[in-house]
Amino acid sequence: MKRLGLIVSLLVVVNVFLRGQNFDSLMVKKHLDCEDISYNSALIFERYYNENKLDSAHSILKYWQDKCGLSEPVQRAKILLAIRENNFNDSLLAQKAMNMIFNYQNRMNVYKSGNNNLYDNAEKYYYGYVPIGKEYDTFTGKAFSELRANYSEDRVENLLCQFYTDASDTIYTKLQTQVFKNTRLSKEYYDIVNYYSNSLTSYINFVSGIWIPTGKLSIIGVHPEIGIIFGGKYKKFAYDIDLGVRILNSPNRYLAKRPETGVYEYTNKFFGAYIGFVLLRDIFVDRYNEIKLLAGVAFDGFDALDKDNDLKLESVSAVSYNFNFGLSYKRFITDGFFLEFRAKYNIVDYTLNKKIDLTGNAISLQIITGIIDPTNRRILKRLKYKYGK
């Protein structure tokens, strides 16, 4: 019995040992991930390209893309190979080809900044699992540089060779020219530009200025005005809601009528207010300047007589419509802050409610400071977009 127990114990130990050995054999099998595949495929592609084994270069690119998808390094290699074989066409570009352009430029910006830890820490997937600024980037830059001389400057091949040589944003300027306007890259470029230049942008403006009455109305004098504008711009049009007040008493006495007595009284009181809507339309736009035509409508008025509690007389205000038109000039100081100058001619009639008998219109000269979301302007600046085209 003791011998039988010993034999059983030995069999158990041997079984456990053998199971452990089987697990160990499984553990040595290597799982290839995209980091390994991309790194090695890039080096193999470089070797085949330099050895002029272009069929093999195509095969490794297909394997690379099948395993890990169409990354920027794969797209770059496909373009390089097509240009070398003189069979490049737009169909070789990814569906969103400009995204690949941005990706490569971001890659080179990281390399030039020396901040390569961005790749090591978090951005491996975005950069196609190919290390930034290493063998593959050096190889493709040199290869594109050598091919560029084979194509004239009006060819897309030349444009791409220049870009992949120095990652210059010159490509954005050239895509705006007539030479490349029918290319896929140019069409995608303008799709992006149109999205950011025509999307709705909201803003808040703060207004200061002077209000200058004309005709008989000029007796009540020039008055400072302050206000606020809430607005938004979409494509070539801006839409404003204006709220403001005009302050300081009149420098001259004028007559206003009490409705309870029908008697006119002399007064120099003045406190004006208005609320209105203004539509503005671009007539000239560049990177820093905008000139607009404007037209608006508002409810307008001012207080002329104070309330008299002793005589039980209510306060008196003159009210009017306000149809206005004019010109606006806006200057961007930064991407998110601007100064604007507006000149408006206001058509008013404060005699409508028969409280005063002073006819005339008014001129408004305004200085406006504004704050907007700078995101769209910064993107358009990076794209070297020539405003107003």
RAKARA-V165091 format. One record per run of one state. SS is the DSSP state (H for helix, E for strand, - for the rest). FROM is the first residue (numbers start at 0). LEN is the number of residues. If there is no record, write none. Layout:
# RAKARA-V165091
ss=<SS,SS>
from=<FROM,FROM>
len=<LEN,LEN>
This chain:
# RAKARA-V165091
ss=<-,H,-,H,-,H,-,H,-,H,-,H,-,H,-,H,-,H,-,H,-,H,-,H,-,E,-,H,-,E,-,E,-,E,-,E,-,E,-,E,-,E,-,E,-,E,-,E,-,E,-,H,->
from=<0,1,27,33,50,53,68,71,84,89,92,96,113,116,121,134,148,155,166,169,174,177,180,183,198,200,213,214,220,222,234,236,246,253,257,263,267,270,285,288,305,307,308,312,313,315,334,336,348,361,372,374,382>
len=<1,26,6,17,3,15,3,13,5,3,4,17,3,5,13,14,7,11,3,5,3,3,3,15,2,13,1,6,2,12,2,10,7,4,6,4,3,15,3,17,2,1,4,1,2,19,2,12,13,11,2,8,7>
